[in-house]
Amino acid sequence: MKAAKFDYARPATAAEAFSLLKDDTVIVKPMGGSQSLGPMLNLRLARPQKVVDVSGIEEMRTVSKEGNRVRVGAAVTHAEIEDGVFEPLVGHMMQYVAERIAYRAVRNRGTVGGSLAHADPAADWVLATAALGAEVEIASAEGKRRSSMPEFMLGAYTVDLQPNELITSVVVPAKAAGSRWGYYKFCRKTGEFAEASCAAWFDPASKTARIVLGALDGAPQLLPELSARVAEQGPAAATREAIEAAVAVVTPEKSTVQRNLCVTAVERCLKQALGE
Ligand SMILES: Cc1cc2nc3c(=O)[nH]c(=O)nc-3n(C[C@H](O)[C@H](O)[C@H](O)COP(=O)(O)OP(=O)(O)OC[C@H]3O[C@@H](n4cnc5c(N)ncnc54)[C@H](O)[C@@H]3O)c2cc1C
């Protein structure tokens, strides 16, 4: 099947994109790398009358370090992060995650902003940015605002975003001496979405720990008690029993097999984060 007819615009500036998205006489949809929107257009699950391609907006294609934070433009591709094009993300958890998204053809075009806006529960960026405690920067013709992860993702394919708004960037912690992270996902084969996934971020300086479980029915879920105990006691608190108890709270609908996959994903993620 092919997409129904739509108008296409590729603005060079965010201001131009905002004014195109403001038009409420037609159904307008932003486009990043089109890796999720493209199939939806072809299947006619999405039928916008106008598509606004944001991939040419330079101000959304930059990465900058600002103090202890890094601002990642929404139109930056997974492949650019994987390739280390932006120094602040070299050796960062985001580079490790980018390398593991789908396969190269998808990574060449798929963008951070598109992935966050699409909010597939099994997607990598929604999980990694939740563990990083990222803030999503959103803008429209009316102004700018921020939405913190994981609050930005309200549920499966549902986010805190109005039709006239764009994600312009995502702000994550910069690499810091002493900070530790882990990322583990089970995929049936390379390039597929995760069946179970976990991301963890520890910053001893601010005594922050976030262990987040992904690939659930809805948004990724923070494991708050386990995070607090591991932050306090280190690897000693990450016992199989403690992980099982934490996972059970957020997976009431899962079968034993699926829950075991989640438990093992957390265990392996924490081993990566906390191992010597
Ligand atoms: C075969 C295949 C395998 C995949 N496997 C994985 C995987 O393992 N892990 C994973 O995480 N992802 C995977 N993906 C998804 C991929 O990462 C996509 O890149 C991502 O979901 C969407 O990004 P995009 O830039 O292509 O967005 P698009 O497809 O262009 O857009 C997706 C949605 O976001 C909206 N949007 C786009 N940009 C913005 C913006 N800046 N502001 C507001 N709204 C915006 C669009 O309107 C649309 O609703 C896979 C995709 C394919 C095709």
The ligand as an SDF file (V2000), in Angstrom:
LIG
                    3D

 53 58  0  0  0  0  0  0  0  0999 V2000
   12.7330   -2.1150   11.0590 C   0  0  0  0  0  0  0  0  0  0  0  0
   12.7920   -1.1430   12.2030 C   0  0  0  0  0  0  0  0  0  0  0  0
   13.3530   -1.5620   13.4030 C   0  0  0  0  0  0  0  0  0  0  0  0
   13.4050   -0.6840   14.4880 C   0  0  0  0  0  0  0  0  0  0  0  0
   13.9770   -1.1070   15.6530 N   0  0  0  0  0  0  0  0  0  0  0  0
   14.0870   -0.2470   16.6910 C   0  0  0  0  0  0  0  0  0  0  0  0
   14.7300   -0.6300   17.8910 C   0  0  0  0  0  0  0  0  0  0  0  0
   15.2370   -1.7200   18.0470 O   0  0  0  0  0  0  0  0  0  0  0  0
   14.7780    0.2800   18.8950 N   0  0  0  0  0  0  0  0  0  0  0  0
   14.2570    1.5370   18.7670 C   0  0  0  0  0  0  0  0  0  0  0  0
   14.3410    2.3210   19.7040 O   0  0  0  0  0  0  0  0  0  0  0  0
   13.6670    1.9240   17.6280 N   0  0  0  0  0  0  0  0  0  0  0  0
   13.5800    1.0840   16.5830 C   0  0  0  0  0  0  0  0  0  0  0  0
   12.9790    1.5090   15.4290 N   0  0  0  0  0  0  0  0  0  0  0  0
   12.3980    2.8540   15.3570 C   0  0  0  0  0  0  0  0  0  0  0  0
   13.4550    3.8580   14.9490 C   0  0  0  0  0  0  0  0  0  0  0  0
   14.3420    4.0610   16.0340 O   0  0  0  0  0  0  0  0  0  0  0  0
   12.8610    5.2150   14.5490 C   0  0  0  0  0  0  0  0  0  0  0  0
   13.9280    5.9980   14.2380 O   0  0  0  0  0  0  0  0  0  0  0  0
   12.0350    5.9690   15.5590 C   0  0  0  0  0  0  0  0  0  0  0  0
   10.9760    5.2900   16.1240 O   0  0  0  0  0  0  0  0  0  0  0  0
   11.3580    7.1700   14.9360 C   0  0  0  0  0  0  0  0  0  0  0  0
   12.2710    8.1270   14.6280 O   0  0  0  0  0  0  0  0  0  0  0  0
   12.1520    8.9560   13.2990 P   0  0  0  0  0  0  0  0  0  0  0  0
   13.1040   10.0750   13.4130 O   0  0  0  0  0  0  0  0  0  0  0  0
   12.2620    8.0670   12.1450 O   0  0  0  0  0  0  0  0  0  0  0  0
   10.6650    9.5770   13.4380 O   0  0  0  0  0  0  0  0  0  0  0  0
    9.4900    9.6190   12.3770 P   0  0  0  0  0  0  0  0  0  0  0  0
    9.1780    8.2460   11.9080 O   0  0  0  0  0  0  0  0  0  0  0  0
    9.7550   10.6350   11.3550 O   0  0  0  0  0  0  0  0  0  0  0  0
    8.3160   10.1440   13.3190 O   0  0  0  0  0  0  0  0  0  0  0  0
    7.7880    9.3460   14.3410 C   0  0  0  0  0  0  0  0  0  0  0  0
    6.7460   10.1710   15.1100 C   0  0  0  0  0  0  0  0  0  0  0  0
    7.3610   11.2470   15.7710 O   0  0  0  0  0  0  0  0  0  0  0  0
    6.8510   12.5080   15.2950 C   0  0  0  0  0  0  0  0  0  0  0  0
    8.0210   13.3980   15.2660 N   0  0  0  0  0  0  0  0  0  0  0  0
    9.1680   13.2070   14.5790 C   0  0  0  0  0  0  0  0  0  0  0  0
   10.0650   14.1490   14.9090 N   0  0  0  0  0  0  0  0  0  0  0  0
    9.4570   14.9570   15.8120 C   0  0  0  0  0  0  0  0  0  0  0  0
    9.8680   16.1070   16.5600 C   0  0  0  0  0  0  0  0  0  0  0  0
   11.1100   16.6160   16.4640 N   0  0  0  0  0  0  0  0  0  0  0  0
    8.9910   16.6890   17.3990 N   0  0  0  0  0  0  0  0  0  0  0  0
    7.7370   16.1750   17.5420 C   0  0  0  0  0  0  0  0  0  0  0  0
    7.2910   15.0910   16.8880 N   0  0  0  0  0  0  0  0  0  0  0  0
    8.1520   14.4800   16.0400 C   0  0  0  0  0  0  0  0  0  0  0  0
    6.1920   12.2210   13.9740 C   0  0  0  0  0  0  0  0  0  0  0  0
    5.1290   13.1120   13.7120 O   0  0  0  0  0  0  0  0  0  0  0  0
    5.6760   10.7980   14.2120 C   0  0  0  0  0  0  0  0  0  0  0  0
    4.4660   10.8430   14.9310 O   0  0  0  0  0  0  0  0  0  0  0  0
   12.9000    0.6460   14.3490 C   0  0  0  0  0  0  0  0  0  0  0  0
   12.3550    1.0680   13.1240 C   0  0  0  0  0  0  0  0  0  0  0  0
   12.2950    0.1860   12.0640 C   0  0  0  0  0  0  0  0  0  0  0  0
   11.7130    0.6710   10.7700 C   0  0  0  0  0  0  0  0  0  0  0  0
  1  2  1  0
  2  3  1  0
  2 52  2  0
  3  4  2  0
  4  5  1  0
  4 50  1  0
  5  6  2  0
  6  7  1  0
  6 13  1  0
  7  8  2  0
  7  9  1  0
  9 10  1  0
 10 11  2  0
 10 12  1  0
 12 13  2  0
 13 14  1  0
 14 15  1  0
 14 50  1  0
 15 16  1  0
 16 17  1  0
 16 18  1  0
 18 19  1  0
 18 20  1  0
 20 21  1  0
 20 22  1  0
 22 23  1  0
 23 24  1  0
 24 25  2  0
 24 26  1  0
 24 27  1  0
 27 28  1  0
 28 29  2  0
 28 30  1  0
 28 31  1  0
 31 32  1  0
 32 33  1  0
 33 34  1  0
 33 48  1  0
 34 35  1  0
 35 36  1  0
 35 46  1  0
 36 37  1  0
 36 45  1  0
 37 38  2  0
 38 39  1  0
 39 40  1  0
 39 45  2  0
 40 41  1  0
 40 42  2  0
 42 43  1  0
 43 44  2  0
 44 45  1  0
 46 47  1  0
 46 48  1  0
 48 49  1  0
 50 51  2  0
 51 52  1  0
 52 53  1  0
M  END
$$$$
